[in-house]
Every structure is written in C-alpha cells, then in structure tokens.
Amino acid sequence: MLQSSKSTLVILFVLFSIVTKSNAQDSLIETIDSLQLDQKYREDQFYIGVTFNLLTNKPQELSQNGFSGGLHIGYIRDMPINEQRNIAIGIGAGFSMNTYNQNLFVGEDQSNTTIFNVIDSGYDYDKNWLSTYLIEAPIQLRWRTSTAADYKFWRVYTGLQLGYVYAYKFNFEETGNQVVQTDVPEFDRYRLGLTFTFGYDTFNFHFYYNLNPFFKDGTLINGQPLELNSFKLGLMFYIL
C-alpha cells in the first residue's frame, strides 16, 4: 500500500513537471510570436468611401442641382518608416465613380466643335449631369495610434491622389431630346488631388480637393476660361 502511494506521488510529480514546463514553453512561444508580430506589424487595408461632390471655380450662373456623390474603393499597401511603426507611407490602387448634377450643357455643333453653355434657370429640362469613372493611385503619409494588438485607433492620413478617367459621360435630357457626349477633346482625363482623412476606428472623415480643372487650358465659356474644379467630402471606411 505504501509502495503504491509512493508510485502515485512520483507519477503526479512527473505530470506536474511536464504541465509546468509545457505552460512555460507556451508562454515563451507567445512572447516570441508577439515580438515577431510587432516586427511585421503594418496596416494593409482595403478602403471604401462615400462622398458628396461639390463643384468649385464655377462660371457665373452655373450651379449644382440635385445630389452629386461619389463611391470610392481600393487597397493601400502600408510601409512603416519608424521603429514604433505608427508612421508609414501608403501606396495603393483603387476605383472611383462620381456624378455631378449641374446646369453646364456640353454638346457640339455641325462642325463637331464643342459647345459649352450654362442652361438658363428658366429653361425646362429633365436632367443634366456629368459622370466619371476613374482608376486611382493614392500616395499617403500616415500617422496612427495603433499597435499590433489594437485595431481601434486614431488615424491621420494625408497625401496625393493620382487618377485617370477611363470613361465619362455628359448627359442632357429634356422632353423628346437627349444629348450624350463621351468624347470631348477639351476634357482632361488626368486627375491630381490632395487628400486628408482623419478619424477613429472604422469611421473617418475624408476630404479631397482636385488640383487641376476638368477642362484643359484654353477652354472658354462666353469668352472666359472654364476652370471648373471639384471638392469632395464624406466618410472613409478602412477594413484590415
């Protein structure tokens, strides 16, 4: 009986030693994994944004009517530049779709010369809008309060956004008549803008200002330069 008790005690001691050693090894592995995670930590993120689009530098009597909005989606590769990894450069690629409801008529005459006219407020028509579809490349300087284990944090991202309008449409509709223009020589397909985004966790305020007008230099309306531009404000959502 005594011998059996001793054997039992020995077995329990061995099992306790194994469990204690295993727990210590697990703790060490977790610590090593955490250090490795810290070394690899970055904010690679998909983004989706919605904006309200405003036109700036408008010619006299040109105004917006109805809702003008944008949808923006893409992916940004995060590249930390300091040891704490809370400052980074972000480079990405995305897609943007925008509409601008306004009263600038864009058509052409019989010689295929583009016509630009502001529609008189007393003229009865149904629709007049510009839609654009862009491929974009954001370049950002990024600051945040995140860590490898904390996914809710404050962020401030700012930078440049390059864009190319691969498709666009000026659309005018009235009773019994529709005018659609998809190839306007004066329209500038290349976009360059400044961006600023700040917020906490998923919800972030987003601002975009276009640096170059919609139309190329030398484009005139009523003898005056047509330097129509855009400013966007809305919300940006980031997803890991």
Secondary structure, 3 states (H helix, E strand, C coil): CHHHHHHHHHHHHHHHHHHHHHHHHHHHHHHHHHHHHHHHCCCCEEEEEEEEEEEECCCCCCCECCCCEEEEEEEEEEEECCCCCCEEEEEEEEEEEEEEEECEEEEECCCCCEEEEECCCCCCCCEEEEEEEEEEEEEEEEEECCECCECCCEEEEEEEEEEEEEEEEEEEEECCEEEEECCCCCECCEEEEEEEEEEECCEEEEEEEECCCCECCCCEECCEECCCEEEEEEEEEEEC
